[in-house]
Amino acid sequence: MALFKSKEERKQVKEERQQQWFDNFINNTNLQALKEEDKEYAFKVNENLEQLQRFTTRASEGEVAQLEMMSTLIDQNWLIIKLLSEINQKLDK
């Protein structure tokens, strides 16, 4: 048993972890019905938002409250995106 993983093994583990995060995001936001390219775009947007929210450790109470409100609006936007996708699919039928 090797103590260190090969470059290919590390790459595979990273890809599996990324796919797991992607699947969790899609399931948690209930965006399964989106087209694959829209899912990927939504995931990238979410990653950028999460990076911005990491700065809360240095934020004041007011800034943290604003970030929490922004997070709520983001969740609301995911719901709107899901519903618009469903409407679009029904109109395509």
C-alpha positions in Angstrom: 0.0 0.0 0.0 1.5 3.3 -1.1 1.9 6.1 1.4 1.4 8.8 -1.2 -1.1 8.8 -4.0 0.0 9.2 -7.6 -0.9 12.3 -9.6 -3.6 10.4 -11.4 -5.1 9.1 -8.2 -5.1 12.7 -6.7 -6.8 14.0 -9.8 -9.4 11.3 -9.7 -10.2 12.0 -6.0 -10.4 15.7 -6.8 -12.8 15.1 -9.7 -15.0 12.7 -7.5 -15.1 15.3 -4.7 -16.1 18.1 -7.2 -18.8 15.8 -8.7 -20.1 15.1 -5.2 -20.3 18.9 -4.4 -22.0 19.4 -7.7 -24.6 16.7 -7.1 -25.2 17.9 -3.5 -25.7 21.5 -4.8 -28.2 20.4 -7.5 -30.1 18.2 -5.0 -30.1 20.9 -2.2 -31.4 23.6 -4.6 -33.8 21.2 -6.3 -32.4 22.1 -9.8 -32.5 18.6 -11.2 -34.8 19.6 -14.1 -32.4 22.2 -15.5 -30.4 21.5 -18.7 -26.9 20.2 -18.0 -25.2 23.4 -19.1 -27.5 25.5 -16.9 -26.7 23.3 -13.9 -23.0 23.8 -14.5 -23.5 27.6 -14.8 -25.6 27.7 -11.6 -22.9 25.7 -9.8 -20.2 28.1 -10.9 -22.3 31.0 -9.7 -22.8 29.3 -6.4 -19.1 28.6 -6.0 -18.3 32.3 -6.5 -21.0 33.3 -3.9 -19.6 30.8 -1.4 -16.1 32.3 -1.9 -17.5 35.8 -1.1 -19.2 34.5 2.0 -16.0 33.1 3.5 -15.0 36.6 4.5 -17.7 36.6 7.3 -15.1 35.9 9.9 -13.7 39.4 9.6 -17.1 41.1 9.2 -19.0 43.2 11.7 -22.4 42.1 13.0 -24.2 44.3 10.5 -22.1 42.9 7.6 -22.9 39.3 8.8 -26.6 40.2 8.9 -26.4 41.6 5.3 -24.6 38.4 4.1 -27.3 36.3 5.8 -30.0 38.3 4.0 -28.1 38.0 0.7 -27.9 34.2 1.3 -31.7 34.1 1.7 -32.2 36.0 -1.5 -29.8 33.7 -3.3 -31.9 30.7 -2.1 -35.0 32.5 -3.3 -33.3 33.0 -6.7 -32.5 29.3 -7.0 -36.2 28.6 -6.4 -37.2 31.1 -9.1 -34.8 29.6 -11.6 -36.2 26.1 -10.9 -39.8 27.3 -11.4 -38.9 29.2 -14.6 -37.3 26.1 -15.9 -40.4 24.1 -15.2 -42.6 26.7 -16.9 -40.2 26.7 -19.9 -40.4 22.9 -20.2 -44.2 22.9 -20.0 -44.4 25.6 -22.7 -42.1 23.5 -24.9 -44.5 20.6 -24.8 
